[in-house]
Amino acid sequence: MSIRIDRIVTRGGDQGETSLGDGTRVDKSCARIEALGAVDEANATIGVLRLHVPHASPDTACLARIQSLLFDIGGILCVPESGPAGTDQFRGGDTAVAFLEQATERLRVRQAPLRSFVLPAGSPGAAHAHLARTVARRAERRVVTLSRLEPVSPSVLRCLNRLSDYLFVLARHLNNDGQDDVLWHPGGQDT
């Protein structure tokens, strides 16, 4: 698929509105634009995270695929769904969910069970994975908000949910498969 963008500055949004993929004009503060923006933020944080993952790691390719997946989700969200509620407009959504589940499990089986909650810290890569995880969770919440107002493909929500799971186990992986995790101690006490 070839995409050509000739102009960046259009002045079309100067009054607080923007166009959806079908040409519909909407307020920039509407739930759909909030959801699109949050998915875009998640994609950007994953781009930064990729800088902290070894190039030879299978997770580098996994993160690149996830970025494309998030672009696909943005493409789905930028056009209001016209089918009946509960219809899944996300072709390949089940495959994407399975991919994220397999990527998560590939890392999780190498990690010891948790003894406490994990603080978002450790290595730079792990800290960036935790940041990406929280941004992905925010994107999920924004898409849930949209889904309460308008139909949203169910597999979009499942993908965003699985994405944050993957980013959590990736953070642990980048902390030496959990050995270097920074664990939470109530009240900040060391035990």
JOLIN-V592040 format. One record per helix or strand of 2 or more residues. SS is the DSSP state (hx for helix, st for strand). FROM is the first residue (numbers start at 0). LEN is the number of residues. If there is no record, write none. Layout:
BEGIN
ss	from	len
SS	FROM	LEN
SS	FROM	LEN
END
This chain:
BEGIN
ss	from	len
st	16	3
st	24	3
hx	30	20
hx	57	20
hx	92	16
st	117	2
hx	123	26
hx	153	21
st	181	2
hx	185	3
END
